[in-house]
Amino acid sequence: MPLLDEMLNLTKAEHGPDHPDTHLCMAQLGNCYYSLKRLDKSVPLFEELLPRLADIRLDGPVARLRSNFVSGIKRLPVRVVWA
């Protein structure tokens, strides 16, 4: 990932290799690489499943996760009709 590597290089050049910002940048790069690797594995799964899907609809109330740090969907009931 050239953009992420460039970000790390700029941070090292600005702050030095032992600065906390450099370590934070390296940690974030590790998270990005891990997420991209997981995404790369899940794309073929969706490429197989989506053509077989005729319909998908919401099947109940959406339960949201509410906190001071993370917010998102806790539960999302759906009804799937296969082709």
N, C-alpha and C positions, 0 to 999 in steps of 0.2 A: 504494500500500500504506500505508494510514493508520497501522498499528501500527509499521511500520518508520520512517516519517517522524517519528512521535512519539518513537521511541527516539533518533533523531538530534537532534531538538529538545531533548530532556531532557539529552543529553550535551553539546550546545553550551551550554545554560543553566548546567549545573553546572561545566564545565571551561573554557568559552570556545571560540571557533572555531579557535584555533591549537594547542590541546592535542593531544598524540599520541593520546589516547583518542578524540577527535573524528574524527581522520583514520582511525583504525582502524575506528570505527563507520561512516564513509562508505565505506570499502573493503568492509566486510562487507555493507552495503546494496547496493553494486554487484554483489557476488557473488550476493546473494539475487535481485535483479531479473533478472540474467542467467540464473540457474537457473530462475526462474519462466517466463521467456520461452522457454527451451528446452523446459520441461515442457509449456507451452501448445502448442508445435509438435508434440510427440510424442503427445499425447493422441488426436488424430484418427487417427493411424496405428494405435494400439492399439485404438481403437474399430472400425476396419475389420478388423484381424487377429483379434481375440479371438473373434468369432462364427464364424469359419472354422476355428477350432482345435478338434479333437475330443479330443486328448489330448496331454499333454506329460509326459515322465518323465525322470528322471535316467538318464544313459547312460554312467556311468563315475565314477571318483573325482573329488572336488572338490579342486582345487589352491588352497590358501589363500596369500595374500600376507602374509608376516610381516615386519614392520619395526618400528623404534622409533617411527615417525611415523604410518604408515598401515597399517591391516590391513583385509583384505577378501578377496574371492574373485578369484583370478587366472584360473582356468579352471573353467567349469561346463558340462560336456558334457551335452546333452539330446537326446532323441529326440522329434520332433514328428510327430503324426498329424493330417493336415488333414481336415476334415469333407467 
